[in-house]
C-alpha cells in the first residue's frame, strides 16, 4: 500500500505554508498528496487543484463544507488507505 500525505487547508486563508510543506514532503518521499479544503466550496478546491497542476504537482483535492477541520478530517482520513504497522525488534 502506498503511504499518502493528507493535509487540511482553509481556502479562506492566504497562508500557503501547509500546502507548500505537503508538496515538499510529497516530492521528498514520493507519496501522493491528498488535500482537504475545509469550510469552502468545490470551486475553492478546483482552484487549488489547478494552481498545483500549474506547478507540476499532482494531488487529489477534496472539498468539505463542514465548518471545522476536526469534523471534516475524520471522514477524509478514514478514506485514505492505512499502512501496515512495522514489526518492532525486541
N, C-alpha and C positions, 0 to 999 in steps of 0.2 A: 504494500500500500504506500502511496506517495504522501508524504507529510505536506501539509498546507499551512500557509500563513494567513491568519484571519485577523483583520483589523476593522474596528468600528470607527467611522468618522462622521462628523456633523457637517452636512452640506452648507449650513449657515456660518460655519467657522472659516475664517480666511487662513487659518494655520495649516500649512501643507506638511508639517512635521510628521504626523502619524503615517501619512501616505508615503512620504519620502523614506522613512525608516523601513516600512514594509517593502518598498521597491528595492532598496539596498539589500535587505535581508534575503529577498527572493533571488536577486542576482547572485549573491554570495553562495547561497545554499542550493539554488536551482529549484526551490519549492514554488509551486504555483500560488498565486495570490487570490484571496477571496476578500473583497472589500464590502463592508456593510455600511450603507448610508442610513443614518438614523434620524428620524424626525423630518425628513424631506419627502419629496415625491419622486416618482420614477424618472422625471426629467433631470433631476439632480444626479441621479445615478448614471443616466445616459451621458450627461455632460462630463462626469468624472471618467467614465469609460472611454470617451472619445479623447479626452485630454491625455490619458495614459497611453492610448493607442498611438497618438502623435509622438509620444516619447519612446515608442518601440516596446512598450510594456503590455503584456497580455495578462488580463485579470478578469475574474468573474466579479461583477458588481451586482449586489442585491440591495434593493431599496426597501426599507422597513419604515412604516409610518408610525410605529409606536413612539410615544413621547420620550422615552428614556433609553439609553444604551443597555441598561440592565434588562429591561423587558425584551428588547429585540435580540440581544446577544444569545440567550439560551436556545431559541428555536434554530437560529442560524448555526450555532456551534454544533448542535446535535445532527445537522445535515452534513457536516464535514466529516469524512471518514476518519476514524480513530486509528492510531498507530499501535502496533503491538508493543507491549512493555518489554524492555530488555531484562534478561535474567541477571541477577546480581551474583557476583562471585563471593564465596564465603571466605 
